Amino acid sequence: MLTQRLVKEALELKEAIVAGKDVTEAFEALGGTMTLFESTLRALQVGGTATASDGTLINLQAAATPRSQEILEASAQLWEPYNTLLDDALSNATDASGFERLAESIAYGREHNLTLLTLMNAFVTDLERLAISKVTRLRYIQAAAITLALAYFFVIFFRFIRQLRQSDAMTEKARQETENILHTVQEGLFLLDSEYKIGSQFSRATQTIFANKKLDGTALQDLLGDVVTERDLQLTEDYVSLLFGDRVNENLVADINPLNQVEVNLAQDDGQYDTKYLAFNFNRVRVDNKLSHLLVTVNDISERIKLKQELDEVKEKSQDQLNMLINILHVEKSALGAFLGDTEVALRDINDIFKQPKSNSSQFRQSIDTIFRVIHKVKGDASALDLSSFETRAHEFEDMLVRLRELSNMSGTDFLPLAVKLNEFMAHHTSVASLVQRFNDMHAQAPTETAAVEADPMSWDVLDQLVQRIASDH
């Protein structure tokens, strides 16, 4: 191949020089082929590194037979003057002498190219003969080895069969025990390999947890892809790769497990989705002190989470009621009763305004202004009595009204958030009124002096407290 490339690239260089084109590329190509030919021929003669046609490096030993060495020596004798002509042509490529040497090298290559090819064919033939000889010898050796192996095989065959039966019995017993464990254990158990694929053995509970999904050979990404969020899936892949990296302490990174408690939505056969809470634990499995798999344990903690949520809701409601009670204890009974009555009337008035039909923006804006005056009075009364829960809700209601005022065109749907907020406000009022009623029932036999103090629903003390608080805020 290289002998023909030399002639071809020399002709291309010559044509480029005659045409006055840029000869840099042709010059470099011819020089590279010369270097490759020289290094390959030398590697075949004395051993060394040669470059194959695909660019890979090959370590060669020197030709092993005298005939091969003779052929390579003859090739080297033809190559030496050829190389000299090409080298002179490349060294003086820009002047007339270089062009003349290039023409001479082309003529030399055409004259001896067939001879070089014939020598190389003879070289290949000699290598094939040597290879055939070695193969024949290897076959004799193999035949002898096979004969000895067969004899040895028959010697150990019956002993092997006996041990195999014993091993099969032990294996079957171990398999049955493993199957019993996997069928009985309540946790999901499976092995995860370095490609994040689930092994063929897993507990029956695993299929129950994942709604009988196909598990054997399934990638962890496919198992979790449609049941957890994309962010949790990415964090899980990072966490698993960290465990397979074997550079960190397994116990130290357990706290950053993204699936320690995760909500999943599993598709059922009827097309519905079942929401569960699962807890995944990952533990390294080592074989011969090398990390081979991760043992994944999956627990369905849905009931525990639901109980916790119910407990939290009860605690939150209890805390809300306690906060409300604390918030209203400082208010005089008559003042609080008057406030709750006025607030109930105000909230009903706002609800009646919502029910009134409206057909244009002017009517909507008039309704907003009316509601604003009503809710602002509620906010002022709540502030005077330092009832922060009512004051906060009234203030939020006002903010929503302000945002509505900024709209250029209004429709009934724009009032939906206000209706929701009003419903929440009314529920809070009902809750507080119920709590106050129960509190009053428990203290129905309070001392008479308390009633005397409560005779004035808006005492100067209340107004003084309001003034002091506003002064402090500003």
Number of C-alpha atoms within 10 A of each C-alpha: 8 14 18 15 15 25 19 15 19 25 18 17 26 21 14 17 16 10 10 9 10 11 18 10 11 19 19 14 17 23 18 13 16 20 11 16 21 16 16 20 18 17 20 20 21 13 15 16 15 21 15 11 9 6 8 8 11 13 11 15 13 14 20 14 11 10 14 22 17 15 20 22 14 14 18 18 10 17 19 11 13 20 17 13 22 25 19 17 24 20 13 15 21 12 10 11 14 19 20 17 21 24 18 16 25 21 14 17 24 15 11 15 17 13 15 21 16 14 18 16 13 16 19 13 13 19 17 12 12 14 12 12 12 11 12 12 12 12 12 11 12 12 12 12 12 13 12 11 12 12 12 11 13 11 11 10 13 11 10 13 11 11 12 12 11 12 12 12 12 12 12 12 12 12 12 12 12 14 15 13 13 20 14 12 13 17 18 22 21 22 21 23 18 15 11 20 20 23 16 12 15 19 21 20 21 24 15 14 18 22 14 13 14 10 20 13 14 16 17 19 15 13 16 18 14 14 19 17 15 12 9 15 20 13 16 19 15 14 19 17 14 15 22 20 11 12 8 11 10 15 8 8 12 15 9 11 17 20 20 16 17 17 17 18 17 20 16 12 9 6 8 10 13 11 13 19 19 18 18 17 17 21 15 17 15 11 8 6 7 10 16 16 24 22 17 18 17 22 19 21 15 17 11 11 16 13 11 12 12 12 12 12 12 12 12 12 12 12 12 12 15 13 13 19 15 11 15 20 13 12 17 20 20 16 18 22 16 13 18 19 13 15 22 17 13 17 20 14 15 19 17 10 15 19 9 9 10 14 10 12 15 12 14 21 17 11 16 21 14 14 21 20 12 18 22 17 15 24 22 15 17 21 18 20 23 19 19 16 18 22 21 14 19 24 16 13 21 20 13 16 19 14 9 18 15 9 12 7 13 18 13 13 9 13 17 12 12 18 15 11 17 19 14 13 19 17 12 16 19 14 14 19 17 12 17 20 13 12 13 13 10 10 10 9 8 10 9 8 8 11 13 9 13 16 13 13 17 16 13 10 9 17 13 11 14 16 13 11 14 11 9 8 7 5
